[in-house]
Amino acid sequence: ANALLQAHFSRQQVGGNLKLDQEEVLLSASRLLQAMVDVISSNGWLSLALLAMEVSQMVTQGIWERDSMLLQLPHFTKDLAKRCQENPGKSIETVFDLVEMEDDERRELLQMSDVQLLDIARFCNRFPNIDMSFEVQDSENVRAGEDITLQVVLERDLEGRTEVGPVYSNRYPKAKEEGWWLVVGDTKTNQLLAIKRVSLQRKSRVKLDFAAPAEAGKKTYTLYFMCDSYMGCDQEYAFTVDVKEAGEE
């Protein structure tokens, strides 16, 4: 199973019965990774949970975490991804970099047929473009030992579409709907403090509750928004909470 996963991440072809075995391994790996995130989170381990989420992206897209995220796009090769990275004027490293290019510049860089460029455009339209805002509720009155409530608003730019549709991946053996995790963590102590699984169509409001520390003072946390299917669309933001003494007015 390990060898079949590594072949998948390295995009090495396997044939015959091994191909069928690999498909079973990939589907099982996705389910296991979801369960691993649940177990790891219940133990409060931040970095391990984030790692399992990133591996879920690797399984869906069939690339290593160290690879160019442009390899998720149709018709892209490692040579083309390298050419994009070395693009004079501005390095093209992400899907968003590619989208922001002028049409004629993109055509010149990619050197693709009209049909292939249309495939690229379809992928870019489907790639998650999500605006996230958040605030700590009643932030002036957070007291030691009490709960902190973080209100998160997620809004997707659907690029004129009416629905999200399945994940684009020509490496995953079946249709898959994208999913997300919202996580609050303390990077200093490697503690995962809150987590929620989110499926996002157009707009969603999510509330995350976690315990304030036992001692007063300014405390910095990180909010993560992690995809289970695409690389390059995760978000993270640090925020600070001024925790007051328990009995303080």
C-alpha positions as CSV (number, residue, x, y, z in Angstrom):
1,A,0.0,0.0,0.0
2,N,2.9,2.4,0.8
3,A,4.5,1.7,-2.5
4,L,1.2,2.3,-4.4
5,L,0.7,5.6,-2.5
6,Q,4.3,6.7,-3.3
7,A,3.8,5.8,-7.0
8,H,0.6,7.9,-6.9
9,F,2.3,11.0,-5.4
10,S,5.2,10.6,-7.9
11,R,2.8,10.1,-10.8
12,Q,4.4,6.8,-11.8
13,Q,2.0,4.7,-13.9
14,V,1.1,1.2,-12.6
15,G,-0.8,-1.3,-14.7
16,G,-3.1,-4.3,-14.5
17,N,-4.2,-5.5,-11.1
18,L,-1.9,-3.0,-9.4
19,K,-3.9,-0.2,-10.9
20,L,-7.1,-1.6,-9.3
21,D,-5.3,-2.2,-6.0
22,Q,-4.0,1.4,-6.1
23,E,-7.6,2.8,-6.6
24,E,-8.7,0.8,-3.5
25,V,-5.8,2.1,-1.5
26,L,-6.5,5.7,-2.5
27,L,-10.2,5.5,-1.5
28,S,-9.3,3.8,1.8
29,A,-6.6,6.4,2.5
30,S,-9.1,9.2,2.1
31,R,-11.5,7.6,4.6
32,L,-8.6,6.8,7.0
33,L,-7.2,10.3,6.9
34,Q,-10.6,11.8,7.8
35,A,-10.7,9.4,10.8
36,M,-7.1,10.2,11.7
37,V,-7.9,13.9,11.8
38,D,-10.8,13.2,14.2
39,V,-8.6,11.0,16.5
40,I,-5.6,13.4,16.4
41,S,-7.9,16.4,17.1
42,S,-9.5,14.7,20.1
43,N,-6.0,14.5,21.5
44,G,-5.3,18.2,20.8
45,W,-2.3,17.7,18.6
46,L,-2.1,20.6,16.2
47,S,0.8,19.9,13.8
48,L,-0.1,16.3,13.3
49,A,-3.7,17.2,12.5
50,L,-2.6,19.8,9.9
51,L,-0.2,17.2,8.4
52,A,-3.0,14.7,8.0
53,M,-5.1,17.4,6.2
54,E,-2.2,18.1,3.8
55,V,-1.8,14.4,3.1
56,S,-5.5,14.3,2.2
57,Q,-4.8,16.9,-0.4
58,M,-1.9,14.9,-1.8
59,V,-4.0,11.8,-2.1
60,T,-6.7,13.6,-4.0
61,Q,-4.4,15.4,-6.4
62,G,-1.6,12.8,-6.8
63,I,1.3,15.1,-6.0
64,W,3.9,15.4,-3.2
65,E,3.6,18.4,-0.8
66,R,6.9,19.7,-2.1
67,D,5.7,19.7,-5.8
68,S,4.5,22.7,-7.7
69,M,0.8,23.2,-6.9
70,L,0.4,24.0,-10.7
71,L,0.6,20.2,-11.3
72,Q,-3.0,20.0,-10.2
73,L,-4.0,21.7,-13.4
74,P,-4.8,19.6,-16.6
75,H,-2.0,19.3,-19.2
76,F,0.6,20.5,-16.8
77,T,4.0,18.8,-16.6
78,K,7.0,19.5,-14.2
79,D,8.8,21.2,-17.1
80,L,5.9,23.6,-17.7
81,A,5.5,24.3,-13.9
82,K,9.3,25.1,-13.9
83,R,8.8,27.4,-16.9
84,C,6.0,29.2,-15.0
85,Q,8.1,29.6,-11.9
86,E,10.9,31.1,-14.0
87,N,8.6,33.5,-15.9
88,P,10.3,36.8,-16.6
89,G,8.8,39.7,-14.7
90,K,6.7,37.6,-12.3
91,S,7.1,34.1,-11.1
92,I,3.9,32.1,-11.6
93,E,3.7,29.6,-8.7
94,T,0.0,29.4,-7.7
95,V,-3.4,29.0,-9.5
96,F,-4.2,32.5,-8.5
97,D,-1.0,33.8,-10.1
98,L,-2.1,32.1,-13.3
99,V,-5.6,33.5,-13.2
100,E,-4.3,37.1,-12.7
101,M,-2.2,37.0,-15.9
102,E,-3.4,38.8,-19.1
103,D,-4.9,36.3,-21.6
104,D,-2.2,36.9,-24.2
105,E,0.6,36.5,-21.7
106,R,-0.9,33.3,-20.3
107,R,-1.2,31.9,-23.8
108,E,2.4,32.8,-24.7
109,L,3.7,31.2,-21.4
110,L,1.7,28.0,-21.6
111,Q,2.0,27.3,-25.4
112,M,-1.2,25.2,-25.4
113,S,-4.0,24.6,-27.9
114,D,-7.4,26.4,-27.5
115,V,-8.9,23.2,-26.3
116,Q,-6.2,22.8,-23.6
117,L,-6.5,26.4,-22.6
118,L,-10.3,25.9,-22.2
119,D,-9.5,23.0,-19.8
120,I,-7.2,25.3,-17.8
121,A,-9.9,27.9,-17.6
122,R,-12.5,25.4,-16.4
123,F,-10.1,24.2,-13.6
124,C,-9.3,27.8,-12.6
125,N,-13.1,28.6,-12.4
126,R,-13.7,25.6,-10.2
127,F,-10.6,26.2,-8.0
128,P,-11.8,27.5,-4.5
129,N,-11.6,31.2,-4.2
130,I,-12.9,31.9,-0.7
131,D,-13.0,35.1,1.4
132,M,-12.8,34.5,5.1
133,S,-13.5,37.0,7.9
134,F,-13.7,36.4,11.6
135,E,-14.0,38.1,15.0
136,V,-13.8,37.2,18.6
137,Q,-17.3,37.7,20.1
138,D,-17.3,40.1,23.1
139,S,-13.6,40.4,22.8
140,E,-13.4,43.1,25.5
141,N,-14.7,40.8,28.1
142,V,-12.9,37.5,27.7
143,R,-12.0,36.2,31.2
144,A,-9.5,33.5,32.3
145,G,-10.9,30.0,32.3
146,E,-14.1,31.0,30.4
147,D,-14.9,30.1,26.8
148,I,-13.8,32.2,23.8
149,T,-16.2,32.3,20.9
150,L,-14.8,32.9,17.4
151,Q,-17.4,33.7,14.7
152,V,-16.1,32.9,11.2
153,V,-17.8,34.0,7.9
154,L,-16.8,32.1,4.7
155,E,-17.9,33.4,1.3
156,R,-17.1,31.7,-2.0
157,D,-16.7,33.5,-5.4
158,L,-18.5,31.0,-7.7
159,E,-17.3,32.8,-10.9
160,G,-20.9,33.0,-12.2
161,R,-21.7,29.3,-11.5
162,T,-24.7,28.2,-9.4
163,E,-23.0,25.3,-7.6
164,V,-19.6,24.1,-6.6
165,G,-19.5,20.8,-8.4
166,P,-17.1,17.9,-7.8
167,V,-13.4,18.3,-7.2
168,Y,-11.2,18.4,-10.3
169,S,-8.6,15.7,-10.2
170,N,-7.6,13.4,-13.0
171,R,-5.6,11.3,-10.5
172,Y,-8.4,10.3,-8.0
173,P,-10.4,7.2,-8.9
174,K,-14.0,8.6,-8.3
175,A,-16.0,11.8,-8.1
176,K,-15.3,13.6,-4.8
177,E,-16.9,16.6,-3.1
178,E,-14.5,19.1,-1.5
179,G,-14.6,19.4,2.3
180,W,-12.9,21.8,4.7
181,W,-11.7,22.1,8.3
182,L,-11.7,25.2,10.4
183,V,-9.1,24.9,13.2
184,V,-8.0,27.1,16.1
185,G,-4.6,26.3,17.4
186,D,-1.8,27.5,19.7
187,T,1.5,27.2,17.8
188,K,3.6,27.8,20.9
189,T,2.2,24.8,22.7
190,N,1.2,22.8,19.5
191,Q,-2.3,22.6,20.9
192,L,-5.4,22.2,18.8
193,L,-8.1,24.0,20.7
194,A,-11.2,23.8,18.3
195,I,-12.0,22.1,15.0
196,K,-15.1,22.0,12.8
197,R,-15.7,20.2,9.5
198,V,-17.3,22.5,6.9
199,S,-18.9,21.9,3.5
200,L,-19.2,25.2,1.7
201,Q,-21.4,26.1,-1.2
202,R,-21.8,29.9,-1.4
203,K,-21.7,31.3,2.1
204,S,-21.4,29.9,5.6
205,R,-21.2,31.1,9.2
206,V,-19.3,28.9,11.6
207,K,-18.9,29.3,15.4
208,L,-15.8,27.9,17.1
209,D,-15.7,27.7,20.9
210,F,-12.5,27.1,22.9
211,A,-11.3,27.6,26.5
212,A,-9.4,30.8,27.5
213,P,-6.2,30.1,29.4
214,A,-6.3,30.0,33.2
215,E,-4.0,33.0,33.4
216,A,-4.8,36.6,32.3
217,G,-2.7,38.4,29.6
218,K,-2.5,38.7,25.8
219,K,-2.7,35.3,24.1
220,T,-2.0,34.7,20.4
221,Y,-3.8,32.0,18.4
222,T,-3.9,30.9,14.8
223,L,-7.1,30.2,12.7
224,Y,-6.6,27.7,9.9
225,F,-8.9,27.0,7.0
226,M,-7.8,23.8,5.4
227,C,-9.1,22.0,2.3
228,D,-9.2,18.2,2.0
229,S,-8.9,18.1,-1.8
230,Y,-6.8,21.0,-3.3
231,M,-3.4,22.3,-2.6
232,G,-2.8,26.1,-2.5
233,C,-6.1,27.4,-1.2
234,D,-5.6,26.9,2.6
235,Q,-5.6,30.1,4.7
236,E,-4.2,30.9,8.1
237,Y,-4.4,34.0,10.3
238,A,-3.0,34.9,13.7
239,F,-5.1,36.8,16.1
240,T,-4.6,38.0,19.7
241,V,-7.1,37.9,22.6
242,D,-6.6,40.0,25.7
243,V,-7.7,37.7,28.5
244,K,-8.7,39.5,31.8
245,E,-8.6,38.1,35.3
246,A,-11.5,35.9,36.2
247,G,-13.2,38.3,38.7
248,E,-12.1,41.6,37.0
249,E,-14.7,44.1,35.9
